[in-house]
Amino acid sequence: QVQLVEFGGGLVQAGGSLRLSCAASISIFRLNAMGWYRQAPGKQRELAAVIISGGSTKYADSVKGRFTISRDNAKNTVFLQMNSLKPEDTAVYYCYALMTVVPGLRDYWGQGTQVTVSS
């Protein structure tokens, strides 16, 4: 069982910045991937950014160049630095982790944190 605790959501004006953090209850070296999904009202949950165990990263096209995902291995924490925020970034952001649990993979989710960007 993996527990994920998120911090850092809030209200910000367009063009501003926020930093989300997600702390895992286990060593992140045991995880295949860790990242952030987001869900805006009336829309499906979508991937925002993910960091794979080897360190490679992937971003949604809509956030490339504005968001940066990183990790602190010693603190078992992943961060999402969000710059140049737009009103369309308003969503609940969910921390996500993927782990091998024989015989397959299992995903884990945080409770979600609200990010609201005002125009």
C-alpha positions in Angstrom: 0.0 0.0 0.0 1.3 3.4 -1.0 0.0 6.6 0.5 0.4 9.9 -1.3 0.0 13.3 0.4 -0.2 16.4 -1.6 0.5 20.0 -0.7 0.5 23.3 -2.5 -2.7 24.1 -4.2 -4.4 27.4 -4.0 -5.6 30.5 -5.9 -3.4 32.5 -8.1 -3.8 35.1 -10.8 -3.1 34.3 -14.4 0.7 34.5 -15.1 1.5 33.5 -11.6 3.2 30.4 -10.2 2.4 27.6 -7.8 4.4 24.6 -6.7 2.8 21.3 -5.8 4.4 18.6 -3.8 3.5 15.0 -3.2 5.1 12.9 -0.5 5.0 9.1 -0.9 4.9 6.7 2.1 7.5 4.5 0.6 10.9 5.0 -1.1 10.2 6.4 -4.6 12.9 4.0 -5.9 10.2 1.3 -5.6 7.9 3.1 -7.9 7.8 2.7 -11.7 6.5 6.2 -12.2 5.1 9.2 -10.2 3.4 12.3 -11.4 0.3 14.5 -11.6 -3.0 14.2 -13.3 -5.6 16.9 -13.3 -9.3 17.1 -13.7 -11.2 20.3 -14.6 -14.9 20.6 -14.0 -16.9 18.6 -16.6 -13.8 17.2 -18.1 -12.0 13.9 -18.0 -8.9 13.4 -15.8 -5.8 14.0 -17.9 -2.1 13.5 -17.4 -0.2 16.7 -16.7 3.3 15.4 -16.1 5.0 12.2 -15.1 8.6 11.2 -14.1 9.7 7.7 -14.8 11.9 5.7 -12.4 15.0 6.3 -14.6 14.4 10.0 -14.5 12.8 10.7 -17.9 9.8 13.0 -17.9 6.7 13.4 -20.0 4.3 16.4 -20.2 1.0 17.1 -21.7 1.4 19.4 -24.7 -0.7 22.1 -23.0 1.8 22.5 -20.1 5.1 22.0 -21.9 7.5 24.9 -21.3 5.5 26.0 -18.3 5.4 23.1 -15.9 8.4 21.2 -14.6 8.3 17.9 -12.7 11.1 17.0 -10.4 11.8 14.7 -7.4 13.7 14.6 -4.2 14.7 11.0 -3.7 15.8 11.5 -0.1 12.4 12.9 0.8 10.4 10.5 -1.4 8.7 13.6 -2.8 7.8 14.7 -6.3 7.2 18.4 -7.2 5.3 20.1 -9.9 6.5 23.7 -10.5 3.8 25.5 -12.5 4.7 28.8 -14.1 2.8 31.2 -16.4 -0.4 29.7 -15.2 -3.5 30.2 -17.3 -7.2 30.1 -16.3 -7.5 26.8 -18.2 -5.0 25.2 -15.8 -7.8 25.4 -13.2 -8.4 21.9 -12.0 -8.1 19.4 -9.1 -4.5 18.1 -9.3 -4.0 14.5 -8.3 -0.7 12.9 -7.4 -0.3 9.5 -9.0 2.1 6.6 -8.5 2.6 3.4 -10.4 4.2 0.3 -8.8 4.8 -3.2 -9.8 2.7 -5.5 -7.6 3.1 -9.0 -8.8 1.6 -10.2 -11.1 1.0 -6.8 -12.6 1.0 -3.0 -12.0 -1.0 -1.1 -9.5 -1.7 2.7 -9.4 -2.2 4.8 -6.3 -3.7 8.3 -6.0 -3.6 11.2 -3.7 -6.6 13.0 -2.4 -6.3 15.9 -4.8 -5.5 19.5 -4.4 -7.4 22.4 -6.0 -5.6 24.8 -8.2 -7.6 27.9 -9.3 -6.2 30.4 -11.7 -8.1 33.7 -12.0 -8.1 35.8 -15.1 
